[in-house]
Amino acid sequence: MSFVKRNTVLSARPGRPLAQAAPGPEKQQLAPGIRPSPLDGRPTTSTGTSSLDQLLAGHGGLPLGTCLLVEEQGTTDFSGILLRYYAAEGLVQGHQVHLVGYPPEWRHQLPAVAAPDNKAKAAQPAPAPEEKMKIAWRYEALGNTATSGAAARGDANQGTFCHSFDLTKRLSPSACKGALHPTPSTCPPMLDQPRHASASPFKAIIKHLQTKLSSSPTTDSHRIVIPGLLLPTLYSPECAHPSEVLQFLHGLRALLRRHPAQLTAIITLPTFLFPRTSGLVRWMELLCDGVIELIPLPANPGAPPPSSGSGSGSEKSDQAQGLLRVHTLPVYHEKGGGGAGASSFRETLSFSLSASRGLVIKPYSLPPMEGEGDGEKNEKSGAMAAAAERQVRISRVAGRYLVFDIDDVVYIRRHHGICAVLTGTMPQNPTQNLFLGLPVELHAEEAKLLVDKGVGYIGDELTDHLSQLSSMDESTRKAYLQHLRQQRRNAQQVFEEARAKVQAKHQGKRKAAIAKAKPAAPTSSSEASAVTESDSLFAPPSPSDKEKPTQPPNLPSITPTTSYPLFPTPPSPVTTTMEIPPSSSSYPLYKYLNSRGYYTTPGLRFGGDYSVYPGDPFRYHAHYLANSYGWDEEVAMLDLVTSGRLGTAVKKGFLFGAEQPPPPSPVVDAGEGEGEGEGEVRVFCIEWAGM
């Protein structure tokens, strides 16, 4: 055990030199345009689009040794612009770019590097050297939009990781540090040229790429650009065969795995020719490490093109030009990797293209519609005006209040919270107690409420019917009587057909029973004559029987039904308005609940006056059982206990209330009585506990 101080350096033994510190491994210098992934340290490169780099599963770029498939719907070329950014970024960084399918002149379509914005730099003060914050590369680009600018600029020692490009200008040869290598042509022969069996162009492309990669230094970075794979103008129909294109993707995947620190690839595929529902495209997606899909939105023909200026032009350029779907992202290890925990790529994404900012990917959100609030106000005011002009006709028949018009039924239910009860039936319908229809019957409280609100009136159907019959002219009366006779004939015909079917059924059963009891073969003439006589019982009637007139059956009369009113509606509701229904003792409570937005139905099955719903009974269960009492009426304890326990048993509260009589108003004239007004309604709710 040693008692030497810990902060004291132990001296070496006499005659023994100090051990030299072993030199550590030198830090490997990354190539231009390459930096480690903030997730697992794998080398990544930029796609030339900063927002796409942040989307690629948190790696901050496209990891080396991976392939990205970009699918696009429609006839636009947003995926082609994405490829041009990818190729231009590689040439500016000094990478070797291999172009598949297009001639070398394709390089003249690449965008130029955008000039730095000096105004923005001048407006932003430069931080002092001692105030500059240094952060680890692991936190440099974790998908945060706030650090996207720093992630695009990269480290000062490594240079710019992602450049900004200007679509209005072309890339000059002086800015290119890398080289563009076109692959063997894949163009199909012309129609006038003879077509002969030749080797697949995909095999020549794979062999060409393999030769270039094996002959180049290991420090070089390579990019493979494949625009418009299987496009008919670039590839022959034989190339679209699964044995050809899938073998090509297998060979490309083998090259990516053989050179995991040098090679990346981006492929575009037109899905309007090869939809994702086909098995070929599904296999192609499985052979790629990442799959995204561009869905352009329909363009507005009258809208001006987006500009890169400020003001309204920049606002228009921010408008989404399409949607972006992420189907697959590069994932490297068993923990998920690739930002599997992040949910940014799971949202609905959109993209917009501008000349200076390039392709910008961001979450999609619908802009507010112009005049949306005004339209809602106008619609609401129009509905209120139409509702104010509507008058519901309440027909009084034998002391019952009925509503026959379906529009009136919908109106009072939707705007006034009155459900009513369906009471209509069909004549001779055996299921009339199960399926009821129009008309609906209103209780006296409901009819009085509609009249008090001024949205309904009561008409006496007996008086109106007699007045209409007496005011008919001769032609209308004859047409009405003829209509009744035709209805009777139709009903008689239906009954006769039903009776004939029943008789035929019984005769068939009787013949079957006689044939079953009949012996196999008659042995005597007496039996044969008996059989003949029995058969004659079911023989068709003789002509004399047919000539006898048959008496029509005594059928009950049926009230005719039509889909249109037989008589026009009275022109003015004032002439048919009757006295207001008498006010019942429960009307104040019903009116109070209706004014609070509650729906009510008869509560007899629960032992109360009403079942109270917070909304339409089609959507809600009842919350209360309601009973009405007088203000000075004594409530028996037995009623409170039974109603409270019953309401709690059916998961409802017991509500009871009464109206306080209004105070007497002073007499104005000696000949007038006391004025009457509406009193205050007070309600209480009881819920039984401890059951």
C-alpha positions, 0 to 999 in steps of 0.5 A: 500500500502506497501513501504517495500523494496522488498529484505527485509524479512518480520518478523513474528507477535509476538507470531506466529511461522514461517511456516515450508516449506512443504516438496516436493514430492520425485523424483521417482527413475527409474529402471535400463535400464529405462529413460524418453523420451526427447519428453514427459517424458514417460519412455523408454527402450533400444532395445539393438541396439543404431541406432534403439533406435535413429530411434524410433520417437525421444524417444531415445528408445522403450517407455514402454507399446508399441509393435514393429513388425519387418517384414523380407523378404527372409530366412535370420535371421536379425530380429532374431539377433535384438531380441537377442540384445533386450533379452540380453539387458533386462537380463543385465539390470535386466529385466524379459524376457518372451520368446514365442515359443522357449525352454529355451535353446534359451538363449545360442544364446544370444551375450555377452557384448562387452569389453570396448575399452581401446585404444579408451578411452586412445586416447581420453583425459578425460575432467576436472571435471570443464569443463564437460558440464551438459545438460538437459535430454530433449536434451540428445537424440534427434536423433542426431548421434553426441550424440548417444554415450552419449545417449547410455551411459546414466546418471552416476547415472542410469548406461548404457542405451544401451550396446554393444554386441559381436556376436562372444561370448555368454552371461555368466550367471554371467552377467545376472541380470534378468531372462528368463521365457519360456512360454508354448510350441507352437510346433505342434505335430509330424506327427506320433503323433495323433492330437486332438482338444486342446485349443489354445496355444495363450490363454495359453500364455496370461494367463501365461503372465498375471500371471507373471505380476500380481505376480511380483512387480510393480518396475520390468520391463518385456520384451516379445520376440516373434521370428518367429510368425506363423512360421510353425515349431513353430506353428500349421496351426490352429494358422494362422487363423485370429480368433486365431492370432488376438485375441492373439494380442488383448490380448497382446495389453490389457496387454501392456495398463494395465501395461504401466510402466512395459511391452514392446514387440517385434515380428518378422514376416516372410513376405515371408510366410505371405506377407504384401498384405494379409489382415491378416498381415494388421490387425496385423500391426494395432494392433502394435504400431510400424512396420518396415520391413527388406529387405535383399539385394542379397549377393555376393557369391565371397565376403568375410564375413564382419569383425570387424577389421580396414582398408579394413575390416571395409570398407567392414562391412560398406556396406549395407546388406539390406534396412529398411522401417519404416511403423509405429512409436509410436505416443502419443499425438495429436500434432504428437509426436514421432518425426513426424516432423523429416524426418530421418525415411522418407529417404531410410534407410539401415542396416549392421551387424558386430560382434562388432558394431551390427546392424547399421542403417543409410541412404542408398547411392549408392557407386560409381562404379569402372571404371565408369568414364573410361567407360563413356570416352571410350563410348564417344570416341567410339561414336565420332570415329563412328560419324567421320567415318559416311558419310551421302548420300544426294541424289539429285533428280530434284534439291532437296536434300533428305536423305532416310536412317533413321539412317542418319536422326537420326544422323544428327538430334542428332549430327548436329542439322539438323531437315530437313522436312519430305516429303515422302508419300504413293501412293493412301493414302488420308491422305498423307498431314497429316502423312509424312515419309521418305525421308527428304528434306534438304535445300541448306544451310543444305546440304552445311553445311554437305558437309563443315563439311565432314560428307556427300556427294551428289550423283546424283540419275539419273546418279546412276540409269542409270549406275546400269541399264546398268551394270545389267546382264541378270538374275538380269534384269529378276528378276527386271522385274519379281518383277515389274510385281508381284507388278502390279498384287498385285495392280490390285487384290487389286483394283478389290476386292475393286471394287467388294465390291462397286458393291455388296453394290450398288446391295444390296441397289437396291434390298432393294429399289425394295423390298420396292416398290414391292406390297404385292401380284400380282393380274394379270399375267401381274404384275407377268410377270413384277416381273419376268422380273425385277427379271431376271435383277439381276439374275446371268449371263448366262454361255455364259456371263461368257465365254466372256473375260473381259478387265482389267481396265486401272489402273495407274502404281504404283512405287514399294516400297520395304524394301530393296534397289533394287540396291547396294549402290555405293562402293565409294562416290567419284564417285558420289560426285557432286558439292557443293550446291551454297551458299545462302545469308542466309548461314552464319547466318545459319552456325553461329546459328548451330555452337552455338548449335541452331536448325533451321526450316523454318520460313515462317509461322512467316514471317522470314527465320528461326525459332530458337530453343535452343534444339530439336524442339521435346522438346522446343519451338522456341525462335527467328525469324531469318532474314539474311541481307547483311552487307551493306544492309539497313534495312527498319524500317517497317521490324523492326517494323513488325517483332519485333511486330510479334515476341513479339506477338508469344512470340519470339524475332526477331533476324537478322544478317549479315556477315562482308566481310573478309578483302582482303588478300595480293596477293602471286603470280601475276597470282592468285586472291585475297584470300577468307575467312570467315568473322565475323557474328554479330547478334542482337535481338529485343523484342518489349516492352509495347504491 
